[in-house]
Amino acid sequence: MSLLQVNFGGIFGGLYEQMGFVQGSWQNYVMLLISFVLMYLAIVKKFEPMLLLPIAFGMFLINIPGAEHVLWGVHPEGNNSYDAVEPASRGLLWYLYFGVDKVIYPPLIFLGIGAMTDFGPLIANPKSMLIGAGAQLGIFVAFILAIAFGFSVAAAAAIAIIGGADGPTAILVTTKLSADLLPMIAIAAYSYMALIPIIQKPLMKLLTTKKERMIRMKPLRQVSKIEKILFPIIVTLVMGIILPDSIALLGMLMLGNLLKESGVVDRLSTQAQNGLMNTITIFLGIAVGCKAKGELFLQLQTLEIIAIGLFAFIMGTIGGLLVAKIMCKLTKGQINPLIGSAGVSAVPMAARISEDVGRQYDPQNHLLMHAMGPNVAGVIGSAIAAGVLLACFGGYFDGQAVQAAIQSITAIA
């Protein structure tokens, strides 16, 4: 009888030690609550559900007490890097994260975006590229602010890219420059993209007059097929020569668009838009969410990153609106400044907000196609900005000297 008691004691004792509530910490439970909030926003409020829901569920999975060793793997003591996970213990989430760690998913997402996007409005109105450039203001202002908060130049560059309102770009830049900040930056970037209506509409009304909001713009000219085919080829060639670091994102974006506009590979274009895009979106969302572990995520710097990211997004919207207002003045009222808010990279959501606000004041005023020009320019602009940041702070020269110079300027200011 004593032998049975010993055996059962050992069995149930081992089972008890493996139970999640024994291994869990308060950080795990806080992150579980946060994941529930994000799932609520995705399912009930429909805030960017395509990405927010997989991210939230990835966060949910990795923070279930005891699940990390099964879903991710076992780290050697004191080494939490991706490559350090013991090969025999690698789980599903470790393999899904491979596409993030090796920067595979973001370019493939851009391939799908390119296949779904019509560059016609940008080609018809090249001046809208100026609005897309102006909307990158948030990236560079936030970079200076992050330096002032004490982040390294590489981390500051990764945080600043949130201002481009482009999730895949934020993931790519962060993975290359400051991978330890990926969960905070990715979740902030996608959260602000989901909150575009709440963030942008008050700014649009604050920075424009009622008269400006009611401006009706002339219909765009018809863009020929040859123009649409040549555009992605020329942009890739020119930007690839000038800024090679942008080619991974920009090249895939333009390839996707060329598949669409060529008209000879409908099957490939359809696959890029649907099957491939949807699959990579699921993998990317879960992989990003699973890095948001409680003990890493719940830190003071997370709040700092979220605050700086919000400021970057606001400044990006303001930059686009101000450029559009200047263009409105120079053209004597031919450009509705509302399309300026679409200069951020969140395509096509930002363009739809321009349309919605314009129709509030004139139900017959349709700004969607006009706003798509700056919106597409914002996608290209964010990829270019990413290339600039990677070229400057990706190890090509001494970042410490740059950081010291910026800190000196900040102290003087």
C-alpha positions as CSV (number, residue, x, y, z in Angstrom):
1,M,0.0,0.0,0.0
2,S,2.8,2.4,0.8
3,L,4.4,1.6,-2.6
4,L,1.2,2.6,-4.4
5,Q,1.0,5.8,-2.3
6,V,4.6,6.7,-3.3
7,N,4.0,6.0,-7.0
8,F,0.7,8.0,-7.1
9,G,2.3,10.7,-5.1
10,G,5.2,11.0,-7.6
11,I,2.8,10.9,-10.6
12,F,0.4,13.6,-9.2
13,G,3.3,15.6,-7.8
14,G,4.9,15.8,-11.2
15,L,1.5,16.6,-12.9
16,Y,0.9,19.4,-10.3
17,E,4.4,20.9,-11.0
18,Q,3.6,21.0,-14.8
19,M,0.3,22.8,-14.3
20,G,0.2,26.4,-15.6
21,F,-1.0,28.1,-12.5
22,V,2.0,26.9,-10.6
23,Q,4.4,28.4,-13.3
24,G,2.5,31.5,-14.1
25,S,3.3,35.1,-12.9
26,W,1.1,38.1,-12.5
27,Q,2.5,39.5,-15.8
28,N,1.1,36.5,-17.6
29,Y,-2.4,37.3,-16.3
30,V,-2.2,41.0,-17.1
31,M,-1.2,40.1,-20.7
32,L,-4.1,37.7,-21.0
33,L,-6.4,40.5,-20.0
34,I,-4.8,42.8,-22.6
35,S,-5.2,40.1,-25.2
36,F,-8.9,39.8,-24.4
37,V,-9.3,43.6,-24.9
38,L,-7.6,43.4,-28.2
39,M,-9.8,40.5,-29.3
40,Y,-12.8,42.5,-28.2
41,L,-11.7,45.5,-30.3
42,A,-11.1,43.2,-33.3
43,I,-14.3,41.2,-33.1
44,V,-16.8,43.6,-31.7
45,K,-15.5,47.0,-32.8
46,K,-13.9,45.6,-36.0
47,F,-10.7,47.6,-35.5
48,E,-8.3,46.2,-38.1
49,P,-9.5,42.6,-37.3
50,M,-7.4,41.0,-40.1
51,L,-4.2,41.6,-38.1
52,L,-5.4,42.6,-34.6
53,L,-7.2,39.3,-34.1
54,P,-4.2,37.0,-34.9
55,I,-1.8,39.3,-32.9
56,A,-4.2,39.2,-29.9
57,F,-4.5,35.4,-30.1
58,G,-0.7,34.9,-30.4
59,M,-0.4,37.1,-27.3
60,F,-3.1,35.0,-25.6
61,L,-1.3,31.7,-26.4
62,I,2.2,32.6,-25.3
63,N,0.9,34.0,-21.9
64,I,-1.1,31.0,-20.9
65,P,1.0,29.9,-17.9
66,G,3.2,26.9,-18.8
67,A,2.4,27.1,-22.6
68,E,5.6,28.8,-23.6
69,H,7.8,25.7,-23.3
70,V,5.4,23.7,-25.4
71,L,4.5,26.4,-28.1
72,W,7.9,28.1,-28.3
73,G,10.7,26.0,-26.8
74,V,13.2,25.9,-24.0
75,H,15.8,28.6,-23.6
76,P,19.2,27.9,-22.0
77,E,19.5,29.7,-18.7
78,G,20.1,33.4,-19.2
79,N,19.9,33.4,-23.0
80,N,16.5,34.4,-24.5
81,S,17.5,34.9,-28.1
82,Y,15.6,33.3,-30.9
83,D,18.5,31.1,-32.1
84,A,19.3,29.9,-28.6
85,V,16.2,27.8,-28.2
86,E,17.2,24.1,-27.8
87,P,16.5,22.4,-31.2
88,A,14.8,19.4,-29.7
89,S,12.3,21.6,-27.9
90,R,11.3,24.0,-30.7
91,G,7.5,24.3,-30.9
92,L,5.0,25.6,-33.5
93,L,5.4,29.3,-32.6
94,W,9.2,29.1,-32.9
95,Y,8.8,27.9,-36.5
96,L,6.2,30.5,-37.3
97,Y,8.4,33.2,-36.0
98,F,11.2,32.2,-38.4
99,G,9.5,34.4,-41.1
100,V,9.8,37.4,-38.8
101,D,13.3,36.7,-37.6
102,K,14.6,36.3,-41.1
103,V,12.4,39.2,-42.5
104,I,10.4,37.0,-44.9
105,Y,6.8,38.0,-44.0
106,P,6.9,41.8,-44.4
107,P,8.1,41.8,-48.1
108,L,5.5,39.1,-48.9
109,I,2.8,41.3,-47.3
110,F,3.9,44.1,-49.6
111,L,3.7,41.7,-52.5
112,G,0.0,41.2,-51.7
113,I,-0.6,45.0,-51.1
114,G,0.9,45.8,-54.5
115,A,-1.3,43.2,-56.2
116,M,-4.4,44.8,-54.6
117,T,-3.4,48.5,-55.2
118,D,-4.2,50.7,-58.1
119,F,-1.4,53.2,-58.7
120,G,-3.5,55.0,-61.3
121,P,-4.5,58.0,-59.0
122,L,-0.8,58.6,-58.1
123,I,0.3,58.4,-61.8
124,A,-2.6,60.7,-62.8
125,N,-1.7,63.2,-60.1
126,P,2.1,63.0,-59.3
127,K,1.9,66.0,-57.1
128,S,0.2,63.8,-54.5
129,M,3.7,62.3,-53.9
130,L,4.5,65.5,-52.0
131,I,1.6,64.8,-49.6
132,G,2.9,61.2,-49.0
133,A,6.4,62.7,-48.3
134,G,4.9,65.3,-45.9
135,A,3.2,62.5,-44.0
136,Q,6.6,61.0,-43.2
137,L,7.2,64.0,-40.9
138,G,6.0,61.9,-37.9
139,I,8.8,59.4,-38.4
140,F,11.6,61.9,-38.2
141,V,10.1,64.0,-35.4
142,A,9.5,60.8,-33.4
143,F,13.1,59.8,-34.0
144,I,14.4,62.9,-32.3
145,L,11.9,62.5,-29.5
146,A,12.9,58.9,-28.9
147,I,16.6,60.0,-28.6
148,A,15.5,62.5,-26.0
149,F,13.9,59.7,-24.0
150,G,17.3,58.0,-23.9
151,F,16.8,55.3,-26.5
152,S,19.8,54.3,-28.7
153,V,19.7,55.6,-32.3
154,A,18.9,52.1,-33.6
155,A,16.0,51.7,-31.2
156,A,14.8,55.3,-31.9
157,A,14.8,54.6,-35.6
158,A,12.7,51.5,-35.0
159,I,10.2,53.3,-32.7
160,A,10.0,56.3,-35.2
161,I,8.8,54.1,-38.0
162,I,5.5,53.7,-36.2
163,G,4.7,57.1,-37.6
164,G,4.5,55.7,-41.1
165,A,1.4,53.7,-40.1
166,D,2.7,50.7,-41.9
167,G,2.8,47.4,-39.9
168,P,5.1,45.3,-42.2
169,T,7.6,48.2,-42.5
170,A,7.7,48.6,-38.8
171,I,8.3,44.9,-38.3
172,L,11.1,44.9,-40.9
173,V,12.9,47.9,-39.5
174,T,12.5,46.8,-35.9
175,T,13.7,43.2,-36.6
176,K,16.9,44.6,-38.2
177,L,17.6,47.4,-35.8
178,S,16.2,46.5,-32.4
179,A,14.6,43.1,-32.4
180,D,14.0,43.2,-28.6
181,L,11.4,46.0,-29.1
182,L,9.4,44.1,-31.8
183,P,6.3,43.2,-29.7
184,M,5.8,46.7,-28.4
185,I,6.4,48.5,-31.7
186,A,4.4,46.0,-33.8
187,I,1.4,46.1,-31.4
188,A,1.6,49.9,-31.2
189,A,1.8,50.2,-35.0
190,Y,-1.2,48.0,-35.7
191,S,-3.2,49.4,-32.9
192,Y,-2.9,52.9,-34.2
193,M,-3.7,51.7,-37.7
194,A,-6.9,50.2,-36.3
195,L,-7.7,53.5,-34.5
196,I,-7.3,55.7,-37.6
197,P,-10.9,56.9,-37.5
198,I,-10.6,58.0,-33.9
199,I,-7.1,59.6,-34.3
200,Q,-7.4,61.3,-37.7
201,K,-10.9,62.7,-37.8
202,P,-10.4,65.3,-35.0
203,L,-7.1,66.4,-36.5
204,M,-8.7,66.8,-40.0
205,K,-11.5,69.0,-38.6
206,L,-9.0,71.0,-36.5
207,L,-6.6,71.8,-39.3
208,T,-9.1,72.5,-42.1
209,T,-12.0,75.0,-42.5
210,K,-15.5,74.1,-43.5
211,K,-15.0,75.8,-46.9
212,E,-11.9,73.7,-47.5
213,R,-13.6,70.5,-46.6
214,M,-16.3,71.2,-49.2
215,I,-13.9,71.6,-52.1
216,R,-14.8,69.4,-55.0
217,M,-11.8,68.2,-57.0
218,K,-11.7,67.7,-60.8
219,P,-11.9,64.1,-62.0
220,L,-8.5,62.5,-62.5
221,R,-7.4,61.8,-66.0
222,Q,-7.5,58.3,-67.4
223,V,-4.2,56.4,-67.0
224,S,-3.1,54.2,-69.9
225,K,-2.1,50.6,-69.4
226,I,1.4,51.2,-70.6
227,E,1.8,53.8,-67.9
228,K,0.6,51.4,-65.2
229,I,3.1,48.7,-66.4
230,L,6.1,51.0,-66.7
231,F,5.5,52.7,-63.3
232,P,6.5,49.8,-61.0
233,I,9.5,48.9,-63.2
234,I,10.8,52.5,-63.2
235,V,10.2,53.1,-59.5
236,T,12.0,49.9,-58.6
237,L,15.0,50.7,-60.8
238,V,15.4,54.2,-59.7
239,M,14.9,53.6,-55.9
240,G,16.9,50.4,-56.1
241,I,19.9,52.4,-57.4
242,I,19.5,55.3,-55.1
243,L,18.5,53.4,-51.9
244,P,19.2,49.7,-52.1
245,D,18.0,49.2,-48.5
246,S,14.4,49.9,-49.5
247,I,14.4,47.3,-52.3
248,A,13.1,44.3,-50.2
249,L,9.8,46.1,-49.5
250,L,9.6,48.4,-52.5
251,G,10.6,45.7,-55.0
252,M,7.9,43.3,-53.7
253,L,5.3,46.0,-53.7
254,M,6.0,46.8,-57.3
255,L,6.2,43.2,-58.3
256,G,2.7,42.6,-56.9
257,N,1.4,45.7,-58.8
258,L,3.1,44.5,-62.0
259,L,1.4,41.1,-61.7
260,K,-1.9,42.9,-61.5
261,E,-1.4,45.5,-64.2
262,S,0.3,43.2,-66.8
263,G,-2.9,41.3,-67.3
264,V,-1.1,38.1,-68.3
265,V,-0.7,36.4,-64.9
266,D,-4.2,36.6,-63.4
267,R,-3.6,33.4,-61.4
268,L,-0.5,34.8,-59.8
269,S,-2.1,38.1,-59.1
270,T,-5.1,36.5,-57.5
271,Q,-3.0,34.2,-55.4
272,A,-0.9,37.2,-54.2
273,Q,-4.0,39.1,-53.3
274,N,-5.9,36.3,-51.6
275,G,-4.3,32.9,-50.7
276,L,-0.7,34.1,-50.1
277,M,-1.7,37.4,-48.5
278,N,-4.2,35.8,-46.1
279,T,-1.8,33.0,-45.1
280,I,1.1,35.3,-44.4
281,T,-1.2,37.7,-42.5
282,I,-2.2,34.8,-40.1
283,F,1.4,33.7,-39.6
284,L,2.7,37.3,-39.2
285,G,0.0,38.2,-36.7
286,I,0.5,35.1,-34.5
287,A,4.3,35.4,-34.7
288,V,4.2,39.1,-33.6
289,G,1.7,38.4,-30.8
290,C,3.6,35.5,-29.4
291,K,6.6,37.7,-28.6
292,A,4.5,39.8,-26.2
293,K,5.4,37.9,-23.1
294,G,4.4,39.5,-19.8
295,E,7.8,39.8,-18.2
296,L,9.2,41.5,-21.4
297,F,6.1,43.6,-22.4
298,L,5.1,45.1,-19.1
299,Q,7.9,47.6,-18.6
300,L,8.2,51.4,-18.5
301,Q,9.7,51.5,-21.9
302,T,6.6,49.9,-23.4
303,L,4.6,52.9,-22.2
304,E,7.2,55.3,-23.6
305,I,7.2,53.5,-27.0
306,I,3.3,53.6,-27.1
307,A,3.4,57.3,-26.3
308,I,6.1,58.2,-28.9
309,G,4.3,56.0,-31.5
310,L,1.1,57.9,-31.0
311,F,2.9,61.2,-31.3
312,A,4.6,59.9,-34.5
313,F,1.2,58.9,-36.0
314,I,-0.3,62.3,-35.1
315,M,2.6,64.2,-36.6
316,G,2.4,62.1,-39.7
317,T,-1.2,63.0,-40.2
318,I,-0.5,66.7,-39.5
319,G,2.4,66.7,-41.9
320,G,0.2,65.4,-44.7
321,L,-2.6,67.8,-43.9
322,L,-0.3,70.8,-43.8
323,V,1.3,69.9,-47.2
324,A,-2.2,69.5,-48.7
325,K,-3.3,72.9,-47.3
326,I,-0.3,74.5,-48.9
327,M,-1.1,72.9,-52.2
328,C,-4.7,74.1,-51.8
329,K,-3.5,77.7,-51.4
330,L,-1.0,77.4,-54.3
331,T,-3.6,75.9,-56.7
332,K,-6.3,78.5,-55.5
333,G,-8.6,75.9,-54.1
334,Q,-8.3,73.1,-56.5
335,I,-7.1,70.5,-53.9
336,N,-9.2,69.5,-50.9
337,P,-6.9,69.4,-47.9
338,L,-8.7,66.5,-46.4
339,I,-6.8,64.2,-48.7
340,G,-3.7,65.1,-46.8
341,S,-4.5,62.8,-44.0
342,A,-4.3,59.9,-46.4
343,G,-0.6,60.5,-46.8
344,V,0.1,58.0,-44.1
345,S,0.7,54.4,-45.3
346,A,-2.5,52.8,-44.0
347,V,-4.0,51.8,-47.3
348,P,-6.9,52.0,-48.1
349,M,-8.2,52.9,-44.6
350,A,-6.8,56.4,-44.5
351,A,-8.2,57.2,-48.0
352,R,-11.7,56.1,-46.8
353,I,-11.5,58.4,-43.9
354,S,-10.9,61.3,-46.3
355,E,-13.9,60.3,-48.2
356,D,-16.1,59.9,-45.1
357,V,-15.2,63.3,-43.6
358,G,-15.7,65.0,-47.0
359,R,-19.1,63.5,-47.4
360,Q,-20.2,64.7,-44.0
361,Y,-20.1,68.2,-45.3
362,D,-21.1,67.5,-48.9
363,P,-22.8,64.1,-49.5
364,Q,-22.1,64.4,-53.3
365,N,-18.3,65.1,-52.8
366,H,-16.3,62.0,-53.6
367,L,-12.6,62.2,-52.5
368,L,-11.7,58.5,-52.4
369,M,-9.8,58.3,-55.7
370,H,-8.1,61.6,-55.1
371,A,-7.1,60.4,-51.6
372,M,-5.7,57.1,-53.0
373,G,-2.9,59.1,-54.7
374,P,-1.4,60.3,-51.4
375,N,-2.3,57.0,-49.7
376,V,-0.2,55.0,-52.3
377,A,2.5,57.6,-52.1
378,G,2.5,57.1,-48.3
379,V,3.2,53.3,-48.8
380,I,6.1,54.1,-51.1
381,G,7.3,56.9,-48.8
382,S,7.3,54.6,-45.7
383,A,9.3,52.0,-47.6
384,I,11.8,54.7,-48.7
385,A,11.9,56.1,-45.1
386,A,12.6,52.5,-43.9
387,G,15.5,52.3,-46.4
388,V,16.9,55.6,-45.2
389,L,16.8,54.5,-41.5
390,L,18.3,51.1,-42.3
391,A,21.1,52.7,-44.4
392,C,21.9,55.2,-41.7
393,F,21.6,53.1,-38.5
394,G,21.9,49.5,-39.7
395,G,25.6,49.3,-39.0
396,Y,27.0,51.2,-41.9
397,F,28.7,53.8,-39.7
398,D,29.2,54.5,-36.0
399,G,25.7,55.2,-34.6
400,Q,27.2,56.3,-31.3
401,A,28.6,59.5,-32.9
402,V,25.2,60.3,-34.4
403,Q,23.5,59.7,-31.0
404,A,25.9,62.0,-29.2
405,A,25.3,64.7,-31.8
406,I,21.5,64.5,-31.6
407,Q,21.6,64.5,-27.8
408,S,23.7,67.6,-27.9
409,I,21.2,69.3,-30.2
410,T,18.3,68.2,-28.0
411,A,20.1,69.5,-24.8
412,I,20.6,72.9,-26.5
413,A,17.0,73.1,-27.6
